[in-house]
Amino acid sequence: MKKGVSEPLMPDDALHDLDANRRRNLIGLGVHAACYLVFNAWMTVMNLTTSPEHLWFFWLILGWGFGLTMHAVGILHFETLPEDERQRLLPPHQKGPPLQREQPPWQTTKRPPPPP
């Protein structure tokens, strides 16, 4: 490596995988938003033409809007690497101590001894 040039934080393969995953998530969010707009516009028209005295379309807009908002928050705000994955991808001089996790009792690798 040239003098003065630092190592990348993550290998190119990992960055490519992260970019592909983020792109997939953003496309999914876009599809969700498009479906939200089309479906709710259609339901609004249906409500206003069939029973304008009882407006119920806004409940659909509120309910699905909450789901769409949570999807957007999950994609745009909370999309981060788990700590163990981040540690695995960092160069050795930037790694912290390894994480120690306890296995739940149902995931132990101990097997009972065979019957006599």
N, CA, C and O atoms as CSV, one atom per row, in Angstrom:
chain,resi,resn,atom,element,x,y,z
A,1,MET,N,N,0.831,-1.171,0.000
A,1,MET,CA,C,0.000,0.000,0.000
A,1,MET,C,C,0.885,1.246,0.000
A,1,MET,O,O,1.947,1.260,0.621
A,2,LYS,N,N,0.445,2.279,-0.692
A,2,LYS,CA,C,1.231,3.505,-0.776
A,2,LYS,C,C,1.264,4.213,0.570
A,2,LYS,O,O,0.351,4.099,1.389
A,3,LYS,N,N,2.352,4.950,0.765
A,3,LYS,CA,C,2.500,5.711,2.003
A,3,LYS,C,C,1.466,6.846,2.022
A,3,LYS,O,O,1.301,7.568,1.039
A,4,GLY,N,N,0.771,6.987,3.167
A,4,GLY,CA,C,-0.214,8.047,3.307
A,4,GLY,C,C,-1.619,7.652,2.874
A,4,GLY,O,O,-2.561,8.425,3.044
A,5,VAL,N,N,-1.764,6.455,2.315
A,5,VAL,CA,C,-3.090,6.004,1.891
A,5,VAL,C,C,-3.575,4.987,2.915
A,5,VAL,O,O,-2.912,3.979,3.160
A,6,SER,N,N,-4.707,5.250,3.498
A,6,SER,CA,C,-5.219,4.342,4.533
A,6,SER,C,C,-6.010,3.199,3.898
A,6,SER,O,O,-6.484,3.297,2.767
A,7,GLU,N,N,-6.135,2.118,4.658
A,7,GLU,CA,C,-6.919,0.979,4.196
A,7,GLU,C,C,-8.391,1.332,4.213
A,7,GLU,O,O,-8.828,2.115,5.057
A,8,PRO,N,N,-9.168,0.766,3.292
A,8,PRO,CA,C,-10.608,1.002,3.354
A,8,PRO,C,C,-11.183,0.346,4.600
A,8,PRO,O,O,-10.650,-0.652,5.084
A,9,LEU,N,N,-12.274,0.907,5.118
A,9,LEU,CA,C,-12.887,0.353,6.322
A,9,LEU,C,C,-13.473,-1.030,6.076
A,9,LEU,O,O,-13.454,-1.881,6.965
A,10,MET,N,N,-13.992,-1.256,4.876
A,10,MET,CA,C,-14.588,-2.541,4.565
A,10,MET,C,C,-14.070,-3.017,3.216
A,10,MET,O,O,-13.772,-2.196,2.348
A,11,PRO,N,N,-13.959,-4.321,3.025
A,11,PRO,CA,C,-13.556,-4.830,1.718
A,11,PRO,C,C,-14.580,-4.434,0.657
A,11,PRO,O,O,-15.746,-4.186,0.967
A,12,ASP,N,N,-14.132,-4.377,-0.595
A,12,ASP,CA,C,-15.018,-3.985,-1.694
A,12,ASP,C,C,-16.218,-4.912,-1.806
A,12,ASP,O,O,-17.324,-4.456,-2.096
A,13,ASP,N,N,-16.016,-6.215,-1.579
A,13,ASP,CA,C,-17.134,-7.163,-1.668
A,13,ASP,C,C,-18.210,-6.818,-0.652
A,13,ASP,O,O,-19.398,-6.833,-0.974
A,14,ALA,N,N,-17.804,-6.508,0.568
A,14,ALA,CA,C,-18.775,-6.177,1.612
A,14,ALA,C,C,-19.507,-4.883,1.281
A,14,ALA,O,O,-20.716,-4.777,1.487
A,15,LEU,N,N,-18.768,-3.892,0.766
A,15,LEU,CA,C,-19.411,-2.639,0.377
A,15,LEU,C,C,-20.406,-2.871,-0.746
A,15,LEU,O,O,-21.498,-2.302,-0.744
A,16,HIS,N,N,-20.027,-3.710,-1.706
A,16,HIS,CA,C,-20.935,-4.013,-2.812
A,16,HIS,C,C,-22.193,-4.700,-2.299
A,16,HIS,O,O,-23.299,-4.381,-2.735
A,17,ASP,N,N,-22.025,-5.657,-1.363
A,17,ASP,CA,C,-23.181,-6.346,-0.799
A,17,ASP,C,C,-24.078,-5.377,-0.037
A,17,ASP,O,O,-25.303,-5.451,-0.133
A,18,LEU,N,N,-23.464,-4.465,0.723
A,18,LEU,CA,C,-24.251,-3.479,1.458
A,18,LEU,C,C,-24.989,-2.545,0.508
A,18,LEU,O,O,-26.154,-2.220,0.741
A,19,ASP,N,N,-24.330,-2.114,-0.552
A,19,ASP,CA,C,-24.973,-1.248,-1.532
A,19,ASP,C,C,-26.131,-1.970,-2.214
A,19,ASP,O,O,-27.195,-1.385,-2.413
A,20,ALA,N,N,-25.932,-3.228,-2.572
A,20,ALA,CA,C,-26.990,-3.999,-3.227
A,20,ALA,C,C,-28.168,-4.189,-2.282
A,20,ALA,O,O,-29.322,-4.076,-2.696
A,21,ASN,N,N,-27.888,-4.473,-1.027
A,21,ASN,CA,C,-28.957,-4.652,-0.045
A,21,ASN,C,C,-29.709,-3.350,0.177
A,21,ASN,O,O,-30.938,-3.346,0.243
A,22,ARG,N,N,-28.987,-2.257,0.290
A,22,ARG,CA,C,-29.643,-0.951,0.481
A,22,ARG,C,C,-30.486,-0.588,-0.738
A,22,ARG,O,O,-31.595,-0.075,-0.594
A,23,ARG,N,N,-29.968,-0.850,-1.932
A,23,ARG,CA,C,-30.715,-0.570,-3.154
A,23,ARG,C,C,-32.006,-1.394,-3.196
A,23,ARG,O,O,-33.068,-0.888,-3.558
A,24,ARG,N,N,-31.894,-2.676,-2.816
A,24,ARG,CA,C,-33.072,-3.549,-2.775
A,24,ARG,C,C,-34.104,-3.025,-1.778
A,24,ARG,O,O,-35.301,-3.012,-2.065
A,25,ASN,N,N,-33.638,-2.597,-0.619
A,25,ASN,CA,C,-34.547,-2.065,0.398
A,25,ASN,C,C,-35.231,-0.779,-0.064
A,25,ASN,O,O,-36.420,-0.581,0.187
A,26,LEU,N,N,-34.484,0.092,-0.737
A,26,LEU,CA,C,-35.074,1.335,-1.230
A,26,LEU,C,C,-36.082,1.069,-2.344
A,26,LEU,O,O,-37.105,1.748,-2.426
A,27,ILE,N,N,-35.805,0.094,-3.197
A,27,ILE,CA,C,-36.765,-0.274,-4.239
A,27,ILE,C,C,-38.038,-0.815,-3.592
A,27,ILE,O,O,-39.143,-0.481,-4.018
A,28,GLY,N,N,-37.886,-1.646,-2.568
A,28,GLY,CA,C,-39.053,-2.165,-1.851
A,28,GLY,C,C,-39.872,-1.053,-1.221
A,28,GLY,O,O,-41.102,-1.095,-1.243
A,29,LEU,N,N,-39.197,-0.060,-0.661
A,29,LEU,CA,C,-39.902,1.086,-0.089
A,29,LEU,C,C,-40.635,1.863,-1.173
A,29,LEU,O,O,-41.760,2.315,-0.959
A,30,GLY,N,N,-40.011,2.021,-2.331
A,30,GLY,CA,C,-40.660,2.716,-3.443
A,30,GLY,C,C,-41.897,1.981,-3.943
A,30,GLY,O,O,-42.914,2.605,-4.246
A,31,VAL,N,N,-41.810,0.658,-4.030
A,31,VAL,CA,C,-42.970,-0.141,-4.439
A,31,VAL,C,C,-44.082,-0.009,-3.407
A,31,VAL,O,O,-45.252,0.130,-3.763
A,32,HIS,N,N,-43.721,-0.053,-2.136
A,32,HIS,CA,C,-44.697,0.106,-1.057
A,32,HIS,C,C,-45.396,1.461,-1.168
A,32,HIS,O,O,-46.617,1.546,-1.040
A,33,ALA,N,N,-44.618,2.519,-1.406
A,33,ALA,CA,C,-45.196,3.862,-1.515
A,33,ALA,C,C,-46.094,3.983,-2.750
A,33,ALA,O,O,-47.150,4.612,-2.682
A,34,ALA,N,N,-45.688,3.391,-3.870
A,34,ALA,CA,C,-46.500,3.450,-5.084
A,34,ALA,C,C,-47.827,2.716,-4.883
A,34,ALA,O,O,-48.883,3.210,-5.279
A,35,CYS,N,N,-47.766,1.545,-4.269
A,35,CYS,CA,C,-48.998,0.794,-3.979
A,35,CYS,C,C,-49.899,1.581,-3.037
A,35,CYS,O,O,-51.118,1.599,-3.208
A,36,TYR,N,N,-49.308,2.225,-2.055
A,36,TYR,CA,C,-50.057,3.051,-1.113
A,36,TYR,C,C,-50.816,4.153,-1.848
A,36,TYR,O,O,-52.006,4.363,-1.614
A,37,LEU,N,N,-50.125,4.845,-2.727
A,37,LEU,CA,C,-50.757,5.952,-3.452
A,37,LEU,C,C,-51.869,5.468,-4.377
A,37,LEU,O,O,-52.963,6.033,-4.375
A,38,VAL,N,N,-51.602,4.431,-5.164
A,38,VAL,CA,C,-52.587,3.942,-6.128
A,38,VAL,C,C,-53.812,3.383,-5.405
A,38,VAL,O,O,-54.945,3.738,-5.730
A,39,PHE,N,N,-53.583,2.509,-4.427
A,39,PHE,CA,C,-54.688,1.868,-3.732
A,39,PHE,C,C,-55.537,2.889,-2.978
A,39,PHE,O,O,-56.765,2.842,-3.045
A,40,ASN,N,N,-54.899,3.806,-2.266
A,40,ASN,CA,C,-55.671,4.780,-1.493
A,40,ASN,C,C,-56.388,5.788,-2.379
A,40,ASN,O,O,-57.467,6.258,-2.020
A,41,ALA,N,N,-55.819,6.128,-3.518
A,41,ALA,CA,C,-56.534,6.990,-4.463
A,41,ALA,C,C,-57.776,6.273,-4.983
A,41,ALA,O,O,-58.853,6.861,-5.080
A,42,TRP,N,N,-57.611,5.002,-5.313
A,42,TRP,CA,C,-58.749,4.211,-5.798
A,42,TRP,C,C,-59.826,4.086,-4.717
A,42,TRP,O,O,-61.010,4.252,-5.010
A,43,MET,N,N,-59.437,3.800,-3.487
A,43,MET,CA,C,-60.404,3.659,-2.411
A,43,MET,C,C,-61.080,4.995,-2.084
A,43,MET,O,O,-62.252,5.014,-1.709
A,44,THR,N,N,-60.367,6.095,-2.218
A,44,THR,CA,C,-60.973,7.407,-2.003
A,44,THR,C,C,-62.044,7.670,-3.042
A,44,THR,O,O,-63.137,8.126,-2.709
A,45,VAL,N,N,-61.739,7.386,-4.297
A,45,VAL,CA,C,-62.729,7.555,-5.369
A,45,VAL,C,C,-63.932,6.644,-5.114
A,45,VAL,O,O,-65.077,7.072,-5.261
A,46,MET,N,N,-63.675,5.385,-4.731
A,46,MET,CA,C,-64.772,4.451,-4.448
A,46,MET,C,C,-65.651,4.979,-3.320
A,46,MET,O,O,-66.877,4.932,-3.422
A,47,ASN,N,N,-65.046,5.478,-2.253
A,47,ASN,CA,C,-65.810,5.988,-1.121
A,47,ASN,C,C,-66.635,7.206,-1.507
A,47,ASN,O,O,-67.812,7.298,-1.157
A,48,LEU,N,N,-66.031,8.133,-2.220
A,48,LEU,CA,C,-66.731,9.369,-2.565
A,48,LEU,C,C,-67.837,9.151,-3.594
A,48,LEU,O,O,-68.796,9.922,-3.634
A,49,THR,N,N,-67.723,8.114,-4.429
A,49,THR,CA,C,-68.769,7.859,-5.426
A,49,THR,C,C,-69.885,6.970,-4.884
A,49,THR,O,O,-71.032,7.112,-5.307
A,50,THR,N,N,-69.586,6.067,-3.970
A,50,THR,CA,C,-70.625,5.147,-3.491
A,50,THR,C,C,-71.326,5.645,-2.231
A,50,THR,O,O,-72.546,5.517,-2.122
A,51,SER,N,N,-70.593,6.204,-1.287
A,51,SER,CA,C,-71.228,6.664,-0.032
A,51,SER,C,C,-70.525,7.916,0.484
A,51,SER,O,O,-69.781,7.859,1.463
A,52,PRO,N,N,-70.764,9.049,-0.179
A,52,PRO,CA,C,-70.081,10.274,0.241
A,52,PRO,C,C,-70.520,10.774,1.620
A,52,PRO,O,O,-69.834,11.594,2.229
A,53,GLU,N,N,-71.658,10.284,2.109
A,53,GLU,CA,C,-72.105,10.718,3.433
A,53,GLU,C,C,-71.334,10.039,4.562
A,53,GLU,O,O,-71.311,10.542,5.685
A,54,HIS,N,N,-70.698,8.890,4.269
A,54,HIS,CA,C,-69.883,8.164,5.260
A,54,HIS,C,C,-68.456,8.087,4.744
A,54,HIS,O,O,-68.143,7.262,3.885
A,55,LEU,N,N,-67.605,8.934,5.262
A,55,LEU,CA,C,-66.214,8.955,4.806
A,55,LEU,C,C,-65.377,7.996,5.643
A,55,LEU,O,O,-65.150,8.223,6.831
A,56,TRP,N,N,-64.926,6.930,5.009
A,56,TRP,CA,C,-64.106,5.930,5.691
A,56,TRP,C,C,-62.720,5.798,5.081
A,56,TRP,O,O,-61.853,5.139,5.655
A,57,PHE,N,N,-62.500,6.415,3.928
A,57,PHE,CA,C,-61.222,6.227,3.240
A,57,PHE,C,C,-60.039,6.736,4.055
A,57,PHE,O,O,-58.933,6.214,3.923
A,58,PHE,N,N,-60.254,7.756,4.904
A,58,PHE,CA,C,-59.133,8.301,5.667
A,58,PHE,C,C,-58.597,7.290,6.678
A,58,PHE,O,O,-57.429,7.373,7.058
A,59,TRP,N,N,-59.428,6.328,7.129
A,59,TRP,CA,C,-58.925,5.284,8.037
A,59,TRP,C,C,-57.911,4.404,7.324
A,59,TRP,O,O,-56.908,3.992,7.909
A,60,LEU,N,N,-58.183,4.119,6.052
A,60,LEU,CA,C,-57.213,3.346,5.258
A,60,LEU,C,C,-55.911,4.123,5.085
A,60,LEU,O,O,-54.816,3.576,5.215
A,61,ILE,N,N,-56.059,5.404,4.790
A,61,ILE,CA,C,-54.878,6.239,4.594
A,61,ILE,C,C,-54.050,6.322,5.879
A,61,ILE,O,O,-52.822,6.246,5.833
A,62,LEU,N,N,-54.718,6.477,7.017
A,62,LEU,CA,C,-54.001,6.547,8.290
A,62,LEU,C,C,-53.332,5.219,8.644
A,62,LEU,O,O,-52.163,5.189,9.027
A,63,GLY,N,N,-54.076,4.130,8.515
A,63,GLY,CA,C,-53.537,2.811,8.882
A,63,GLY,C,C,-52.361,2.406,8.023
A,63,GLY,O,O,-51.302,2.044,8.537
A,64,TRP,N,N,-52.543,2.467,6.715
A,64,TRP,CA,C,-51.471,2.071,5.820
A,64,TRP,C,C,-50.345,3.101,5.862
A,64,TRP,O,O,-49.175,2.755,5.695
A,65,GLY,N,N,-50.696,4.355,6.085
A,65,GLY,CA,C,-49.674,5.390,6.197
A,65,GLY,C,C,-48.750,5.146,7.373
A,65,GLY,O,O,-47.549,5.402,7.292
A,66,PHE,N,N,-49.318,4.646,8.477
A,66,PHE,CA,C,-48.479,4.304,9.626
A,66,PHE,C,C,-47.517,3.179,9.257
A,66,PHE,O,O,-46.333,3.237,9.589
A,67,GLY,N,N,-48.029,2.150,8.566
A,67,GLY,CA,C,-47.164,1.049,8.128
A,67,GLY,C,C,-46.074,1.523,7.177
A,67,GLY,O,O,-44.922,1.104,7.290
A,68,LEU,N,N,-46.431,2.384,6.253
A,68,LEU,CA,C,-45.457,2.928,5.303
A,68,LEU,C,C,-44.419,3.784,6.031
A,68,LEU,O,O,-43.235,3.749,5.694
A,69,THR,N,N,-44.860,4.545,7.018
A,69,THR,CA,C,-43.927,5.367,7.793
A,69,THR,C,C,-42.929,4.496,8.550
A,69,THR,O,O,-41.732,4.785,8.570
A,70,MET,N,N,-43.425,3.432,9.171
A,70,MET,CA,C,-42.528,2.528,9.897
A,70,MET,C,C,-41.557,1.835,8.947
A,70,MET,O,O,-40.394,1.626,9.294
A,71,HIS,N,N,-42.021,1.478,7.756
A,71,HIS,CA,C,-41.137,0.892,6.742
A,71,HIS,C,C,-40.042,1.883,6.373
A,71,HIS,O,O,-38.870,1.517,6.298
A,72,ALA,N,N,-40.421,3.134,6.143
A,72,ALA,CA,C,-39.444,4.163,5.774
A,72,ALA,C,C,-38.448,4.409,6.903
A,72,ALA,O,O,-37.250,4.544,6.653
A,73,VAL,N,N,-38.934,4.467,8.141
A,73,VAL,CA,C,-38.036,4.689,9.277
A,73,VAL,C,C,-37.053,3.527,9.384
A,73,VAL,O,O,-35.863,3.734,9.622
A,74,GLY,N,N,-37.549,2.313,9.208
A,74,GLY,CA,C,-36.676,1.143,9.284
A,74,GLY,C,C,-35.612,1.146,8.204
A,74,GLY,O,O,-34.469,0.764,8.455
A,75,ILE,N,N,-35.972,1.567,7.021
A,75,ILE,CA,C,-35.018,1.575,5.905
A,75,ILE,C,C,-34.056,2.757,6.008
A,75,ILE,O,O,-32.845,2.587,5.865
A,76,LEU,N,N,-34.575,3.919,6.249
A,76,LEU,CA,C,-33.759,5.125,6.158
A,76,LEU,C,C,-33.018,5.488,7.445
A,76,LEU,O,O,-32.007,6.189,7.396
A,77,HIS,N,N,-33.501,5.026,8.581
A,77,HIS,CA,C,-32.881,5.446,9.837
A,77,HIS,C,C,-32.179,4.304,10.566
A,77,HIS,O,O,-31.062,4.480,11.052
A,78,PHE,N,N,-32.801,3.168,10.647
A,78,PHE,CA,C,-32.266,2.092,11.468
A,78,PHE,C,C,-31.504,1.042,10.674
A,78,PHE,O,O,-31.196,-0.022,11.210
A,79,GLU,N,N,-31.194,1.309,9.423
A,79,GLU,CA,C,-30.488,0.322,8.612
A,79,GLU,C,C,-28.995,0.401,8.937
A,79,GLU,O,O,-28.266,1.192,8.339
A,80,THR,N,N,-28.558,-0.400,9.863
A,80,THR,CA,C,-27.156,-0.431,10.251
A,80,THR,C,C,-26.694,-1.872,10.339
A,80,THR,O,O,-27.501,-2.799,10.406
A,81,LEU,N,N,-25.420,-2.038,10.339
A,81,LEU,CA,C,-24.853,-3.374,10.490
A,81,LEU,C,C,-24.920,-3.823,11.941
A,81,LEU,O,O,-24.756,-3.014,12.854
A,82,PRO,N,N,-25.162,-5.113,12.155
A,82,PRO,CA,C,-25.015,-5.618,13.523
A,82,PRO,C,C,-23.562,-5.479,13.969
A,82,PRO,O,O,-22.647,-5.480,13.146
A,83,GLU,N,N,-23.365,-5.361,15.269
A,83,GLU,CA,C,-22.023,-5.117,15.805
A,83,GLU,C,C,-21.037,-6.208,15.406
A,83,GLU,O,O,-19.903,-5.901,15.039
A,84,ASP,N,N,-21.442,-7.472,15.469
A,84,ASP,CA,C,-20.503,-8.541,15.136
A,84,ASP,C,C,-20.131,-8.523,13.655
A,84,ASP,O,O,-18.997,-8.848,13.303
A,85,GLU,N,N,-21.069,-8.146,12.782
A,85,GLU,CA,C,-20.766,-8.040,11.352
A,85,GLU,C,C,-19.818,-6.871,11.100
A,85,GLU,O,O,-18.893,-6.983,10.296
A,86,ARG,N,N,-20.041,-5.766,11.774
A,86,ARG,CA,C,-19.170,-4.598,11.619
A,86,ARG,C,C,-17.757,-4.936,12.071
A,86,ARG,O,O,-16.784,-4.569,11.413
A,87,GLN,N,N,-17.647,-5.634,13.194
A,87,GLN,CA,C,-16.328,-6.026,13.691
A,87,GLN,C,C,-15.621,-6.951,12.715
A,87,GLN,O,O,-14.406,-6.859,12.538
A,88,ARG,N,N,-16.376,-7.845,12.078
A,88,ARG,CA,C,-15.775,-8.788,11.137
A,88,ARG,C,C,-15.218,-8.071,9.912
A,88,ARG,O,O,-14.205,-8.495,9.355
A,89,LEU,N,N,-15.864,-6.994,9.488
A,89,LEU,CA,C,-15.465,-6.305,8.271
A,89,LEU,C,C,-14.378,-5.251,8.481
A,89,LEU,O,O,-13.757,-4.809,7.514
A,90,LEU,N,N,-14.143,-4.847,9.719
A,90,LEU,CA,C,-13.113,-3.836,9.979
A,90,LEU,C,C,-11.717,-4.428,9.835
A,90,LEU,O,O,-11.523,-5.621,10.069
A,91,PRO,N,N,-10.738,-3.603,9.451
A,91,PRO,CA,C,-9.359,-4.077,9.432
A,91,PRO,C,C,-8.895,-4.410,10.851
A,91,PRO,O,O,-9.442,-3.873,11.815
A,92,PRO,N,N,-7.899,-5.284,10.996
A,92,PRO,CA,C,-7.482,-5.741,12.329
A,92,PRO,C,C,-7.118,-4.625,13.298
A,92,PRO,O,O,-7.410,-4.738,14.489
A,93,HIS,N,N,-6.489,-3.546,12.826
A,93,HIS,CA,C,-6.066,-2.495,13.756
A,93,HIS,C,C,-7.232,-1.660,14.282
A,93,HIS,O,O,-7.040,-0.867,15.204
A,94,GLN,N,N,-8.438,-1.815,13.721
A,94,GLN,CA,C,-9.601,-1.061,14.185
A,94,GLN,C,C,-10.604,-1.925,14.945
A,94,GLN,O,O,-11.621,-1.416,15.416
A,95,LYS,N,N,-10.334,-3.209,15.069
A,95,LYS,CA,C,-11.284,-4.108,15.714
A,95,LYS,C,C,-11.225,-3.974,17.222
A,95,LYS,O,O,-10.160,-3.756,17.801
A,96,GLY,N,N,-12.377,-4.106,17.847
A,96,GLY,CA,C,-12.471,-4.131,19.300
A,96,GLY,C,C,-12.411,-5.576,19.780
A,96,GLY,O,O,-12.176,-6.486,18.986
A,97,PRO,N,N,-12.621,-5.788,21.064
A,97,PRO,CA,C,-12.619,-7.154,21.576
A,97,PRO,C,C,-13.795,-7.938,20.989
A,97,PRO,O,O,-14.837,-7.349,20.701
A,98,PRO,N,N,-13.651,-9.244,20.808
A,98,PRO,CA,C,-14.750,-10.026,20.243
A,98,PRO,C,C,-15.949,-10.047,21.190
A,98,PRO,O,O,-15.798,-9.998,22.411
A,99,LEU,N,N,-17.113,-10.119,20.612
A,99,LEU,CA,C,-18.325,-10.156,21.416
A,99,LEU,C,C,-18.522,-11.555,21.988
A,99,LEU,O,O,-18.334,-12.554,21.294
A,100,GLN,N,N,-18.898,-11.611,23.243
A,100,GLN,CA,C,-19.187,-12.889,23.889
A,100,GLN,C,C,-20.697,-13.005,24.027
A,100,GLN,O,O,-21.335,-12.195,24.699
A,101,ARG,N,N,-21.255,-14.010,23.391
A,101,ARG,CA,C,-22.694,-14.221,23.481
A,101,ARG,C,C,-22.981,-15.559,24.132
A,101,ARG,O,O,-22.311,-16.556,23.864
A,102,GLU,N,N,-23.973,-15.564,24.977
A,102,GLU,CA,C,-24.399,-16.821,25.565
A,102,GLU,C,C,-25.396,-17.481,24.634
A,102,GLU,O,O,-26.250,-16.819,24.044
A,103,GLN,N,N,-25.277,-18.795,24.511
A,103,GLN,CA,C,-26.256,-19.513,23.718
A,103,GLN,C,C,-27.452,-19.845,24.588
A,103,GLN,O,O,-27.290,-20.216,25.751
A,104,PRO,N,N,-28.656,-19.716,24.039
A,104,PRO,CA,C,-29.826,-20.146,24.798
A,104,PRO,C,C,-29.756,-21.655,25.052
A,104,PRO,O,O,-29.114,-22.379,24.292
A,105,PRO,N,N,-30.405,-22.127,26.106
A,105,PRO,CA,C,-30.305,-23.552,26.454
A,105,PRO,C,C,-30.743,-24.489,25.330
A,105,PRO,O,O,-30.230,-25.603,25.221
A,106,TRP,N,N,-31.676,-24.057,24.502
A,106,TRP,CA,C,-32.156,-24.947,23.434
A,106,TRP,C,C,-31.198,-24.994,22.246
A,106,TRP,O,O,-31.410,-25.787,21.329
A,107,GLN,N,N,-30.159,-24.176,22.235
A,107,GLN,CA,C,-29.192,-24.183,21.144
A,107,GLN,C,C,-27.834,-24.725,21.566
A,107,GLN,O,O,-26.850,-24.524,20.853
A,108,THR,N,N,-27.753,-25.388,22.678
A,108,THR,CA,C,-26.464,-25.911,23.109
A,108,THR,C,C,-26.065,-27.084,22.226
A,108,THR,O,O,-26.914,-27.786,21.677
A,109,THR,N,N,-24.756,-27.282,22.101
A,109,THR,CA,C,-24.269,-28.355,21.246
A,109,THR,C,C,-24.054,-29.639,21.995
A,109,THR,O,O,-23.696,-30.650,21.390
A,110,LYS,N,N,-24.264,-29.634,23.314
A,110,LYS,CA,C,-24.069,-30.853,24.097
A,110,LYS,C,C,-25.206,-31.828,23.788
A,110,LYS,O,O,-26.377,-31.454,23.725
A,111,ARG,N,N,-24.825,-33.062,23.602
A,111,ARG,CA,C,-25.813,-34.107,23.372
A,111,ARG,C,C,-25.770,-35.069,24.543
A,111,ARG,O,O,-24.718,-35.294,25.142
A,112,PRO,N,N,-26.913,-35.627,24.860
A,112,PRO,CA,C,-26.898,-36.599,25.974
A,112,PRO,C,C,-26.110,-37.832,25.558
A,112,PRO,O,O,-26.044,-38.166,24.375
A,113,PRO,N,N,-25.516,-38.503,26.530
A,113,PRO,CA,C,-24.760,-39.711,26.192
A,113,PRO,C,C,-25.683,-40.796,25.648
A,113,PRO,O,O,-26.851,-40.870,26.029
A,114,PRO,N,N,-25.163,-41.636,24.760
A,114,PRO,CA,C,-26.011,-42.695,24.201
A,114,PRO,C,C,-26.414,-43.674,25.296
A,114,PRO,O,O,-25.679,-43.881,26.261
A,115,PRO,N,N,-27.588,-44.272,25.133
A,115,PRO,CA,C,-28.015,-45.239,26.158
A,115,PRO,C,C,-27.099,-46.448,26.168
A,115,PRO,O,O,-26.545,-46.824,25.135
A,116,PRO,N,N,-26.937,-47.065,27.349
A,116,PRO,CA,C,-26.023,-48.224,27.447
A,116,PRO,C,C,-26.551,-49.466,26.764
A,116,PRO,O,O,-25.888,-50.503,26.771
